[in-house]
């Protein structure tokens, strides 16, 4: 996808896992990648991986639940590379566990909404004006299968936040389309990141595999390929889509 060569791509939450693989995938297409996270050692490793293959990468740190931090990130990125062409708002996560709604603590609820929905909103809010001035650009957000289907065993606050990300993305697509900007959302199901490989017991992994028509769990590369496609000119008439990367386990 040579149309991504030289493009400036910011991937929030890219120190490891899905975000890191997305950043590497864009770098392989010749993009100038800006990594983001809080763990400078992990970010430096991803940067080294990219540059060792002849790619271009820098990294920034900051709390994406705080608008002042994001504005500082934007200033650094624009000083180094100029306005971004592609924003991948991948930062997110949860520290909660499944359980009854009445047992969810207010602090835990707000933490999940902030880490996922608020962080995505604030990141878009910071970078969107520059993208509008250019009248071209791509914004990709990250949801989850938890926000695509109801379950009595889901992480409720996390799922609610990710469902909010989906609608936020579609509202955004409707607003910015006339400015030449596309906005799409990716919703992965169970992805075998290094963290999940260690956290999900082997027996449970095998049980999860059986719930997927394609009979395997997803990889970070599966998500990365989707992100690169959505940002490319090959997807030039696709906007406002929530793309399930789920091996058929989620069909909406």
PLY file of the C-alpha trace (Angstrom):
ply
format ascii 1.0
element vertex 252
property float x
property float y
property float z
element edge 251
property int vertex1
property int vertex2
end_header
0.00 0.00 0.00
2.39 2.63 -1.26
-0.14 5.39 -0.60
0.98 5.24 3.06
4.62 5.91 2.24
5.78 9.03 4.07
2.48 9.50 5.90
2.62 10.58 9.55
0.83 8.08 11.78
0.24 8.43 15.52
-0.70 5.25 17.37
-1.66 5.84 20.98
-1.12 2.95 23.38
1.60 1.43 21.23
4.24 0.37 23.74
3.18 -3.28 23.46
0.43 -5.61 22.26
-2.02 -4.60 19.56
-0.88 -0.98 19.45
2.77 -1.92 18.97
1.92 -4.30 16.14
-0.20 -1.63 14.44
2.71 0.80 14.63
5.12 -1.76 13.17
2.68 -2.55 10.35
2.39 1.11 9.35
6.17 1.49 9.46
6.50 -1.45 7.09
4.36 0.52 4.63
6.83 3.42 4.78
4.91 5.61 7.23
6.59 7.86 9.78
5.24 6.41 13.01
4.78 8.14 16.34
4.60 5.68 19.21
2.85 6.59 22.43
2.61 5.17 25.93
3.92 5.58 29.46
6.61 2.88 29.58
9.63 4.50 27.94
11.65 1.27 28.00
8.94 -0.62 26.13
8.49 2.26 23.67
12.22 2.34 22.99
12.14 -1.37 22.14
9.34 -0.90 19.61
11.13 2.11 18.15
14.35 0.08 17.83
12.46 -2.73 16.13
11.12 -0.29 13.54
14.35 1.60 12.91
16.40 -1.60 12.68
14.35 -2.46 9.61
14.92 0.93 8.03
11.68 2.49 9.27
11.05 5.89 10.82
9.73 6.19 14.37
9.75 8.44 17.40
7.93 8.08 20.69
6.06 10.37 23.04
4.71 9.87 26.53
1.67 11.27 28.27
-1.66 10.52 29.93
-4.37 10.51 27.26
-7.09 10.99 29.86
-5.69 14.51 30.39
-6.20 17.05 27.62
-3.13 19.08 28.60
-0.95 15.99 28.14
-2.46 15.28 24.73
-1.93 18.87 23.61
1.72 18.58 24.64
1.99 15.35 22.65
0.45 17.05 19.61
2.94 19.92 19.84
5.88 17.49 19.92
4.57 15.47 16.99
3.89 18.51 14.83
7.30 19.99 15.62
9.03 16.76 14.57
6.89 15.52 11.68
4.20 18.12 10.95
0.46 17.47 10.95
-0.54 13.83 11.22
-2.21 11.97 8.36
-3.51 9.03 10.37
-4.59 8.85 14.01
-5.03 5.41 15.54
-6.58 5.89 18.99
-5.63 2.52 20.44
-4.94 3.43 24.07
-7.33 1.79 26.49
-7.82 -1.17 28.77
-9.47 -2.19 32.00
-8.56 -3.14 35.53
-12.05 -4.39 36.39
-13.40 -7.93 36.65
-16.77 -9.43 35.63
-19.53 -9.20 38.21
-22.99 -7.85 39.05
-23.63 -4.24 38.03
-24.54 -3.27 41.59
-21.10 -4.39 42.76
-19.21 -2.11 40.37
-17.52 0.66 42.32
-17.89 4.24 41.15
-14.13 4.63 40.94
-13.78 1.48 38.83
-16.62 2.62 36.54
-15.09 6.03 35.97
-11.63 4.55 35.45
-12.83 2.32 32.59
-14.78 5.14 30.93
-11.83 7.50 31.23
-9.24 5.00 29.94
-11.30 4.13 26.87
-14.07 6.56 25.93
-12.74 9.81 27.41
-9.19 9.14 26.22
-10.43 8.53 22.67
-12.58 11.67 22.73
-9.80 13.91 24.04
-7.26 12.56 21.55
-9.62 13.21 18.64
-10.48 16.64 20.04
-6.82 17.65 20.06
-5.80 16.42 16.62
-9.01 17.03 14.66
-8.64 20.78 13.99
-5.33 20.26 12.18
-6.78 17.40 10.17
-9.74 19.56 9.19
-7.42 22.31 7.99
-5.74 19.84 5.65
-9.12 18.55 4.46
-7.82 15.00 4.42
-7.04 12.35 6.98
-7.94 9.10 8.67
-9.04 8.40 12.21
-9.23 4.84 13.51
-10.57 4.05 16.96
-10.41 0.84 18.98
-13.47 -0.84 20.40
-13.91 -4.46 21.50
-16.25 -7.38 21.14
-17.28 -6.46 24.70
-19.00 -3.43 23.22
-20.69 -5.39 20.42
-22.75 -7.96 22.29
-24.46 -8.26 25.65
-23.39 -10.93 28.11
-24.04 -11.77 31.71
-20.33 -12.31 32.18
-18.89 -9.25 30.46
-16.86 -6.40 31.93
-19.79 -4.01 32.09
-17.99 -0.68 32.42
-15.41 -1.64 29.80
-18.12 -2.84 27.41
-20.15 0.33 27.91
-17.08 2.48 27.25
-16.22 0.56 24.08
-19.81 0.80 22.83
-19.51 4.54 23.38
-16.33 4.60 21.29
-18.27 3.02 18.42
-21.02 5.63 18.42
-18.49 8.43 18.93
-16.66 7.21 15.83
-19.82 7.08 13.73
-20.91 10.55 14.87
-17.41 11.74 14.01
-17.58 10.14 10.55
-20.86 11.93 9.85
-19.38 15.29 10.90
-16.00 15.13 9.20
-16.84 13.41 5.92
-17.45 16.76 4.18
-13.93 17.75 5.24
-12.39 14.80 3.40
-11.75 12.82 6.58
-12.69 9.20 7.17
-13.32 7.67 10.61
-13.68 3.96 11.32
-13.64 1.71 14.36
-12.06 -1.72 14.90
-13.62 -4.16 17.37
-11.34 -7.11 18.15
-12.48 -10.27 19.93
-10.02 -12.35 21.99
-6.52 -11.45 20.77
-3.51 -13.50 21.85
-1.23 -10.71 22.94
1.70 -11.64 25.17
-0.38 -10.49 28.14
-3.36 -12.67 27.20
-1.17 -15.69 26.49
0.10 -15.46 30.05
-3.25 -14.53 31.61
-5.63 -16.97 29.87
-4.98 -20.61 30.85
-4.34 -23.03 27.98
-7.55 -24.96 28.66
-9.60 -21.75 28.51
-7.85 -20.77 25.28
-8.95 -24.06 23.74
-12.52 -23.50 24.93
-12.50 -20.01 23.43
-11.19 -21.35 20.13
-14.27 -23.56 19.85
-16.53 -20.50 20.07
-14.94 -19.04 16.91
-16.10 -20.39 13.54
-12.54 -20.03 12.19
-11.31 -22.17 15.10
-8.47 -19.98 16.26
-7.96 -16.89 18.37
-6.87 -13.60 16.89
-3.35 -12.21 16.75
-2.15 -8.61 16.99
-1.20 -8.93 13.31
-4.86 -9.60 12.42
-5.83 -6.26 13.94
-2.83 -4.43 12.48
-3.63 -5.53 8.92
-7.18 -4.21 9.33
-5.92 -0.85 10.59
-3.50 -0.45 7.67
-6.27 -1.33 5.21
-8.74 1.17 6.69
-6.12 3.93 6.52
-5.17 3.18 2.92
-6.68 4.48 -0.30
-7.99 0.98 -0.93
-10.64 1.83 1.69
-11.28 5.31 0.32
-15.09 4.90 0.31
-15.33 3.32 3.73
-16.24 5.48 6.72
-18.36 5.11 9.84
-17.77 1.35 9.92
-17.30 -0.79 13.02
-15.17 -3.68 11.79
-15.35 -6.89 13.83
-12.02 -8.70 13.95
-13.45 -11.77 15.61
-12.98 -14.93 13.56
-16.76 -15.02 13.15
-17.49 -15.08 16.88
-19.27 -11.72 16.60
-21.74 -11.24 13.77
-23.63 -7.94 13.90
0 1
1 2
2 3
3 4
4 5
5 6
6 7
7 8
8 9
9 10
10 11
11 12
12 13
13 14
14 15
15 16
16 17
17 18
18 19
19 20
20 21
21 22
22 23
23 24
24 25
25 26
26 27
27 28
28 29
29 30
30 31
31 32
32 33
33 34
34 35
35 36
36 37
37 38
38 39
39 40
40 41
41 42
42 43
43 44
44 45
45 46
46 47
47 48
48 49
49 50
50 51
51 52
52 53
53 54
54 55
55 56
56 57
57 58
58 59
59 60
60 61
61 62
62 63
63 64
64 65
65 66
66 67
67 68
68 69
69 70
70 71
71 72
72 73
73 74
74 75
75 76
76 77
77 78
78 79
79 80
80 81
81 82
82 83
83 84
84 85
85 86
86 87
87 88
88 89
89 90
90 91
91 92
92 93
93 94
94 95
95 96
96 97
97 98
98 99
99 100
100 101
101 102
102 103
103 104
104 105
105 106
106 107
107 108
108 109
109 110
110 111
111 112
112 113
113 114
114 115
115 116
116 117
117 118
118 119
119 120
120 121
121 122
122 123
123 124
124 125
125 126
126 127
127 128
128 129
129 130
130 131
131 132
132 133
133 134
134 135
135 136
136 137
137 138
138 139
139 140
140 141
141 142
142 143
143 144
144 145
145 146
146 147
147 148
148 149
149 150
150 151
151 152
152 153
153 154
154 155
155 156
156 157
157 158
158 159
159 160
160 161
161 162
162 163
163 164
164 165
165 166
166 167
167 168
168 169
169 170
170 171
171 172
172 173
173 174
174 175
175 176
176 177
177 178
178 179
179 180
180 181
181 182
182 183
183 184
184 185
185 186
186 187
187 188
188 189
189 190
190 191
191 192
192 193
193 194
194 195
195 196
196 197
197 198
198 199
199 200
200 201
201 202
202 203
203 204
204 205
205 206
206 207
207 208
208 209
209 210
210 211
211 212
212 213
213 214
214 215
215 216
216 217
217 218
218 219
219 220
220 221
221 222
222 223
223 224
224 225
225 226
226 227
227 228
228 229
229 230
230 231
231 232
232 233
233 234
234 235
235 236
236 237
237 238
238 239
239 240
240 241
241 242
242 243
243 244
244 245
245 246
246 247
247 248
248 249
249 250
250 251
